[in-house]
Amino acid sequence: MKSMIELRDIRKRYGATVAVDGVSLEVQKGEIFGIVGPNGAGKTTLIEILEGLRQADSGTAHLLGLDIAKQAAAIKQRIGVAFQATSVPPKARVGELVELFASFYSTKTDPERALRFFGLEERRRASFKSLSGGWKQRVALALAVVNDPEIVFLDEPSMGLDPTARGEMWQTIRRMRDEGRTIIVTTHYMEEAESLCDRVAVMRRGRIVAVDTPGALVAQLGGIKRIGFADPAVTSRDALAALPHVALAELERGSWSLHSSDMDQTLKALFRLADQEGWTVSGLRLDEASMNEVFRELTAEQMKEETQ
Ligand SMILES: Nc1ncnc2c1ncn2[C@@H]1O[C@H](COP(=O)(O)OP(=O)(O)OP(=O)(O)O)[C@@H](O)[C@H]1O
């Protein structure tokens, strides 16, 4: 595998605020790499350092094997940045925008190809402001790839989109990856991090506190899963807590919730217990741990401090 991005101990402060506090990271070719973290964690600052928009105070950053401190202009020709849709002049027509962005690059660009790839040919004469949210985001992506970039940065690509448009956006981003591009995505949607990203870095207070595949991050939580069912009123907390692999048995508003590290074994034993005690398991719910729990767990301390 080839490293497209290689960061070593990147630091950046604004006065007394430490925005990025020693980040080291490698991103491989063809990855969709997510960066998540609470507001103020340092995601934007880190991304803007990579895009060459801000300078790190210390550390080294190589993109495409080039040093961002010395070769930023060359790097900029080979990366793409999707702007927030709000920063596009609203009256501009789609075709004109793509042509305009193509003119910013000295490398060979192909506006027609960008329009075609995102299905925008029919809308080339439409004004940007007349488009729906999903189409606006497609234009933002088309502008980001007009220079055929090897790395594309997407900031909150599905913000404000309905679930259907979001699913379409993920498909489009995957197609961009399948063309051989490396994609860096920041997102506040844990579902997006889980479904779309090959690996995810969780940032907290300027540091990366975890980086792995979504599956591995979830597994690191100890694989805790929840089994919920209606209270039969004839069993006891002690009996439920004694079932194999149950870490916690909670009763809330007429429903039991068992936290289990082995769903299969606990379920089998639960049904055996119900049989022995003469009741039926009803209203069964099985909740797998997800990136939401990972996010809460890894960023909890900061959330608590911020709300104090
Ligand atoms: N230009 C600036 N001047 C001073 N402080 C800044 C500046 N930009 C960011 N900060 C501070 O640096 C820290 C990191 O901010 P940053 O915008 O990088 O976080 P973020 O993770 O992108 O947050 P969000 O999810 O809200 O976009 C915050 O405490 C922020 O207030």
The ligand as a Gaussian input file, in Angstrom:
#p B3LYP/6-31G(d) Opt

LIG

0 1
 N       -8.661000      31.264000      13.690000
 C       -8.756000      30.887000      14.966000
 N       -8.367000      31.698000      15.963000
 C       -8.445000      31.297000      17.251000
 N       -8.898000      30.096000      17.658000
 C       -9.319000      29.246000      16.714000
 C       -9.277000      29.589000      15.323000
 N       -9.750000      28.535000      14.612000
 C      -10.080000      27.583000      15.519000
 N       -9.821000      28.000000      16.775000
 C       -9.995000      27.206000      18.021000
 O       -9.248000      26.011000      17.892000
 C       -9.966000      24.887000      18.421000
 C      -10.192000      23.850000      17.328000
 O      -11.110000      24.379000      16.360000
 P      -11.511000      23.624000      15.010000
 O      -12.404000      24.543000      14.239000
 O      -10.290000      23.141000      14.344000
 O      -12.350000      22.392000      15.592000
 P      -13.389000      21.445000      14.849000
 O      -13.155000      20.097000      15.391000
 O      -13.286000      21.618000      13.384000
 O      -14.792000      21.983000      15.343000
 P      -16.223000      21.959000      14.573000
 O      -16.695000      20.542000      14.616000
 O      -17.040000      22.846000      15.457000
 O      -16.020000      22.498000      13.199000
 C      -11.253000      25.471000      18.998000
 O      -11.041000      25.698000      20.374000
 C      -11.431000      26.775000      18.237000
 O      -12.147000      27.711000      19.035000

